[in-house]
Amino acid sequence: MAIDHTTVVVPEDKFRECLSFYVKALEPLGYRVVYEFGDNVVGLGSESDALENYKVADFWLFGAKEAAKVHVAFRAENRSLVDAFHAAAILSGGQDNGAPGVRAHYHANYYGAYVHDAAGNNIEVVCHKP
């Protein structure tokens, strides 16, 4: 089994800022907006995950009056994608929470990077390959 989708809830007043951040930061991983419902619900996904009759959004962003902080980790196929995510995330307004690098305390090949979005959520991209 695998996780089908994840939702990050952010304050309504930071929704557009967070959306802009995620669109730019996740672009190196192939993500783009595939669904929009109303003003405060957006689903992002990649073309490679599309099914025969519909697009798959596996990362959702909701705007709400109250939001709790979360940690989300995206898996990358190689370390250069981790680096590209971190650079794009910082350029799009994310706050560095851990530059790309090996995190050997998890395992020898754990290569990750961390950023906070405008709402303070901790977003990570990790590659488990050497």
Secondary structure, DSSP 8 states (H G I E B T S, - for coil): -----EEEEEEGGGHHHHHHHHHHHHGGGTEEEEEEETTTEEEEEEGGG--SSS----EEEEEESS----EEEEE-SSHHHHHHHHHHHHHTT-EEEEEEEE-TTT-TT-EEEEEE-TT--EEEEEE---
